[in-house]
Amino acid sequence: MAADNAVNAAERLRDLAHERVDHRFKGLPPDAEGMTVGELAAERRNLFTGGFTTPVLALSAEHLEHNLALMETYATRHGLSFAPHGKTSMAPQLFQRQIEHGAWGITLAVPHQARVARAFGVQRIFLANELVDAPALHWLAGELDADPDFRFICYVDSVRGVELMDAALSEAGASRPVDVVVELGAGDGARTGVRTEAECFDIANAVAAADTLRLVGVAGYEGEVPNASPETVGAWLRRLTALLVDFDKASRFADLDEIVVSAGGSAWFDAVAEAFSEIPELSAPVRKLLRSGAYVSHDDGHYKHLTPFNRVPEEGALHPAFRLWAQVVSRPTPHQAFTNAGKRDAAYDLDLPEAQVVRDARTGEIRAATGVSVTGLSDQHGWVRTEGGGDLAVGDWLGMGLSHPCTSFDKWQLIPLVEADGTVVDFVRTFF
């Protein structure tokens, strides 16, 4: 069964190259209409001279590979398993590359995302949410029944949630129990998760009473700790690991081959690694599962400032892999310019794009965007301010760094993978 799934997944990934280039995909050359994605990639066109239209989002081939390799090394060095959060990219090609770089599986958030991952052969899914949607649970029961090698884990954070899951899975006639971890909330005012350890035991009792579920560990998200600092995040992580130990002492993990503990967004995975390294020996081996996702492309804003590699530079550094190229379409005053990329094209929920380089429309030369800044975004325009030596002309291309990968990927269905000299070597398909 696993071999069949692997063959089907490989075929589906190959089939992405057979998709036809057409009006659905922003930025691609109009003269490529009707070609397959694979045929266009094989031409190795240049992003700037090969007919691509603006705005166009480029993903650096070199920086992507660097980031994949760096997090593989980091997880191995610290004895962590890695299930990167797939909601960042929703790109099965990147899921596959993450798995090739040692990922145990892929983390996801909602049923649709899990279905995409399964369609492309992902064999281990960690759903970082309580799953109470009955149709989705019916689908999950079918997936587990049909494929004995498929591993699925999700949160539980309420007795009511356990009851809903049990009812839907029983109705579906599930023959395999669904593995669950109790989600410990990150504190008052945080997002999801159980607020007290006593309630965690109540939920564990409810799971034990449900034949359709199996308790395999605990989990949470330290990024939601209020007023996050090394001290507050460390204190919450110690609560999480203590809950794991207390569950084990209470024989909640009897007959398991492994116990699961999971945390780790993209801002505090160094603290997670430290806390998990202190977990004592338990009744079964412990899988210490890290879930960071934004690393795959990193960014030039939010995570550039928050990444743990700023605190532990000896461990390496992630490289921002996205650059959004837009064209100057209006220069109404000496201090004001407008590009043709706006909210439809650029992430803007955390920070505005950062003007980095200018490609001169007359000479093709690329220079630093000195004195150029993005001050706002309309739906389809970028507001650009120029000061001092900020020289822009209509027709120039402005290359911008972006903040928050999760809201960059979702605006682009097909993203050129570009080498440093501008050669487009492949395209990454997203499924949002």
N, C-alpha and C positions, 0 to 999 in steps of 0.2 A: 504493500500500500504506500509506504513512504517513498519507494522508488518511483511508483506511478505519479505521485504528487510532484516529485522533483522534476520528472520529465515534463509534466503539464505546465509547471511553473516556468521552466526554462523556455518552453514554447511560447508562453504568453509574453514573457519578456522579449523574446525575439520578435514576436508579432508587433511590438511597439514600433519597430523599425519599418514595418509595412504600412503604417498609417499614412494616409495621404495628406500632403500639405495643402491647406486651403484657408478660407477666410476665418476659420475658428481661432487661428493662432497669430497673436500679435507679433509684429516686428519682423516676420519672416519675409524673404524676398518675393515680391509679386510674381517674378518670372519662374519661381519654383512651384507655382500652382500645379497640382496634379502629380508632382513627384512624390515618392515615398520619403519618409523621414530618413531612412537609411541611405537612399540615393543622394539626398541633399547633403547628409553628413559626409558621404564618400567624396564629394567634390571639394571638401576642405576650403570652403570659401572664407574670405576675410570678413570680419564683422563690419569693417568700415568701408570696404570697397567692393563687397560681394553682393550688393543689392539689398541688404537689410534696411528696414525702415525704422524710424524712431517714433515713439520711444521703444527701446529694446533692453531687456534685462539680460546681463551676461553673468555666467557662473564660471569662476576661474578653475580650470582643470588642475593646475598645480596646487592651489590653496585647498581645494576640496580633498585631494589625495593626502596632503600634509595633515589636515585635520582628522581624517579617518585614521591615519596611522598613529597620530599622537594620542588619541583617546584609547586606541587599542593598547598601546604601550602603557598608558597610565593605569587602565583597569588591571592589566596583568601584573604590573609592579605592586599594586595595592591589594591583590587577592580578591578583586571584585569581578562578578559577572556583570554583563552590560546588556541592557535592553533599551536602547536609545528611543526617545519618544518620537514616534513616526508622524504625529500630527504636525510637527514642524514642517516637513517637506511634502508629505503624502505622495511620495515618489517611489514606486516599487523598484526602480533601478537603483536608487540610493539605499533602499532597504537591503537589497541584495549585496551592494558593496559594503554596507555596515556589517552584514552577517559574514561576508568574506574576510572582514577585518576583525573577526572574533566575537561579534555580538551573539549573545545567548538567544536572543529573540528581539521582538519589537514591542515597545509600549504604544498603546493607543488610548483613545478617550471615549469614543462612542461607537455604536454598532456599525454604522456605515464604514468607518475606518477599518474596523476588524474585517468586514467583508472584502474590502479592497485588498488587505494584506493576505487573506486566505485565497483570494482569486489568483494571487501571484505566488502562492506556495509557502507563505510564512508558516512555519511549524510550531512556533512558540509565541504566544501573545500574552502580554500583561496589560489588562485593561484597568487604567488608573481611574476608575469610577465604580460606583455601585450600579449594577445592571439590573433594572427592574422592568424593562420593556418586554412584555410577554412575547410578542412576535420575534423579537431578537433572541430571547431565551429559547424559543422553539427552534430557531435556526441554529443556535449554538449546540443544542442537544443533538441535532442532526449531524453537525460537523464532528462532534466528539464520537458519536456512534459510528460514523462512517470511516473515521480515521483514528485507529488506536494510537498512532504516533503523535497526534496533535495534542499540544499542551496549552491549556488556557488557565489563567489566574485573573481574578478580579477582586475589587474591594467589596467589603460589606461595612456599613457604618450605622445600621439600625436594625432593631428586631423586626420592625415592619418590613424593611427591605428583604430580610431573610425570609419572612413569610411569603412575600410576593414572588421571590425567586423560587422557593420550594413549590409553590402552587403552579407556576408556569412550567417548571421542569417536570413536575409530576404529570401535568396535563399532556406534555409532549411525550411522555413515556421514556424519559431519559434513562439510559442504561448505565451511563458513567456519571459519577458525581462531579460537580463543578468545583474546582479548587478555589478557595477564597482566602483572603487575608483581611484581618480587621484593620481598618484605617483609623489611626490615632490622629485626632485633630491637632492642629498646630497652636491652639490656644484660643482664648475668647476673642471673638471678632475675626477669626480666621475663616477659611472657606469650609470645605466639607470635613468629615471625620468626627469620631467620637470624642467627646470633651473630657470624660473621666475614665480612669482605669476600671472603676467598678462597673460602669456601663459596658466597657470592653468585655468583661467577663459575662455580662448578661447576654451580649451578642454571641459570644463563644458558646454559651449554653444553648442558645437558639439554633446555632449551626449544628451542634452535636445532635439535636433532636430532629434534624432534617436529613432524611436519607439521600436527598439529591445534592447535598453540599458536603464539602470536606475542608476543614480548617487546616491551612498549611503554614500560616505565619502571620506577620504583622507588617504594616507599611504606613507611609505618610509622605507628606511633602513639606520639607523644611523651608521652602521658599515662601510659605504663608505665615511663618512665625512673625507675630507683630513686633515692630521695632527691631528687625533682624540685625544681629551683631554676632561676632564669634561667640560671645558668652551666651546670648539667648538661644541661638541656633544649637550650640553645643548642649545646653541644658535640655532642650526638647529632644534632641537625638538620644540623650541618655535615658529619657523617659521611654522612648521607643524601644531601645534595646533592653531596658529593664522589664518592660511589658513582655517582650519575647521570652526572657528568662523566666518570668513568673508563669506564663502560660506553660512553658516546658516543665517547670516544677509541679504544676497542677495536672500533668499528664495530658495536656490538650493535643499533643502531637504524637500520640502513641501510634506505632506501626507505620510511621512515615519513613520513606527512604531519604528525604531531605526536608529541612525546614527553611522557609523563605523569609528574609527581611529585606525590605526595599525602601529606598528614599533616593533623593538626589536629583535636583533640577540642575540648571546650568550655572548657578551663582555660588553654591555652597558644597560642591562635591568633594572638596578637600576635607571639610568638616565631617561629611558622611564617611569618607574613607577612614578618618581617624577614629570615629565612634565605632564603626563596624569592626575595626581591628581589635577592639577591646572586648568583643563578645566572648564569653567563656565557652568551654566545651559543653555542648548540649546533648540530648539523647539521640540526635541524628546530625549528620553534617549540615551546616548552614550555608545556603546560597545567599550571598550578599549581593543584592541586585541594584545596580545603579541605573538611573533612567534619564540622564541628561540628553537633550535633543538638539538644542540650538547650536552645538559645537560644529555640526556638519558644514554649515556655511559661516558660522560666527557672524559678526557684524561690525559696523563702524560706529556704534552708538551705545545702546543699552548694555549689551554683553561685553563690549570692549572695556567698559568701566567695571563691570561686576565679575568678570571671569576670575575664578580662583587662581588661575595662573599668574595673575598680578601679585598674589600673595606668596606664591611658591614658584618664582621665575626659574628656579633650577630644574623644574619639571618640564619646561618647554613653554611654548606660546602658540595659541591658535591664530590663524590668519583670516581676515575677512575675505570672503570669496565672492560676494555680490558686488557688481557695479551696474547701476542704471544709467544708460545713455539716453539723453534727450537732446533735441535740437532747439537752438535759439530761433524763435519764430517772430519775435517783436523786440524792438529796442527803442521804445518811445522817448526816453530821456537819457542823459549821460549816466544816470545812477540807477536806472531801472531797465530790466530785461525780462522777457518771459520765454519759458521753454514750453514744449508740448507734452510734458509729463506731469500729471497731477495725482489726485487721490485714487484714480482708477489704476495707477501704475506703481505707485511708491507707498511703502509702509509709512504711516504717519501717526500711529496710535501712541508711540512713546517719544519719538524725536523726529524732527524734519530731516530730509536728506542732507547730506554734507557734500558741498561742492568740492571736488578733489582735483580734477584735471579738465583741460579744454583741448579739444582737437580742432585745429584751425581749418576752416572749410576751404581756404585757398591753397594752403601748403601741405595739409595733412599732418603737420607736426603736432605733437602732444606736449603741452606745457602745464605746469602747476596752475591751479585756479586761484592764484594770488589775488586777494581783494574781492573775491566773488563769494557770495553766500546766498543760500535759499532761505527766504523769509516767510514763505507761506505756500499753500497749495490750494488751488481750486480743483474742480472735478477733473479738468483736462489741461490745466496750466500750472506751471511752477513759477512762483514769484521770486525773482532773482535781484539782489542788490549788488551793485558794483561800487567799490571804493578805491581810491588811490590808483594802483596799477591794474585794477581789474578791467581787462580789455576783452570785450565780447562783441561779436558781429553776428548779424542775422545769418543763419546757415551753419554756424559753429556747433559742434557737439559738446555738450557738457556731461562729463562723467561724474556720477555721484555715488557716495557710499550710503548705505541704508542702515537703519536701526530696527531691530526686532525681526529675525528671520521668519517667525511664524506668520507674520502678516505681509511678508514679501513673496514667499512661495505661492500663497493662495491667490495672487492676482495674475499669475502666469501659468497657462496650461502646458506650454512647451518652451523650455528655457535653453538657449544655446550654451554649450559647454565650450569655453574659449581658452586657448593657450595664450601665453604671455604676449606673443607677437600678433594676436588678433585672429589666429586661425580657429575656425569653428570645427571641432572634431566630433561632436555628438550633440544630442538634444535630450533633455531630461523632461519626461512627461509627468505631470502632477494630476491627482484625482481628488479634488475637493468637492 
